[in-house]
Amino acid sequence: MRALRWIGSQLVTADAIYGLILFSALVAVISTDHSDAWEVFWVSALSLVVFFAAHVYAGTIANHGVVDGHEVTLGAAFRLAIGHSSGMLFASVLPAIPLLLGVAHLLSYGASVDDSLYVVLVILAVLGYLSFAQRGSAMVVRIFGALGTALFGLVIIILNSIVH
């Protein structure tokens, strides 16, 4: 139960969902440039780490100083920012697996990219379902919430791909 609580605290966050959508948009964009699974994986992963570092930097600066009448040291602000933003990295682990299977030639290049994007949509659907379940919604609402969350994620991924 403790593991599920930790997973929920790391993956059901705005940063995790942002990281998931960002990673998938990077995969979609990079995979169109005559690349291979290795390049798609590394460029997407490294780009995500750069965005993570930017989030940590911004969180550190925003939380350093006096918050609610309490002094927050630079080290404490940094640790808070790491903890808050870490979901960005954790959320991309599962979608990275098909790309790594492509690197190992256990999946074709096209299948590894497609499967990575499918994994993102499944995760978004599960997060949507859980969000409605936490509210005590009826099963049909949970299912439509899951579908809506996945479809909206797909739209965001497509828009990100077009912009980048």
Secondary structure as UniProt FT lines:
FT   HELIX           2..11
FT   HELIX           14..30
FT   TURN            31..32
FT   HELIX           37..63
FT   STRAND          65..67
FT   TURN            68..69
FT   STRAND          70..72
FT   HELIX           74..85
FT   HELIX           87..90
FT   TURN            91..92
FT   HELIX           93..103
FT   TURN            104..105
FT   HELIX           109..134
FT   TURN            135..136
FT   HELIX           139..163
//
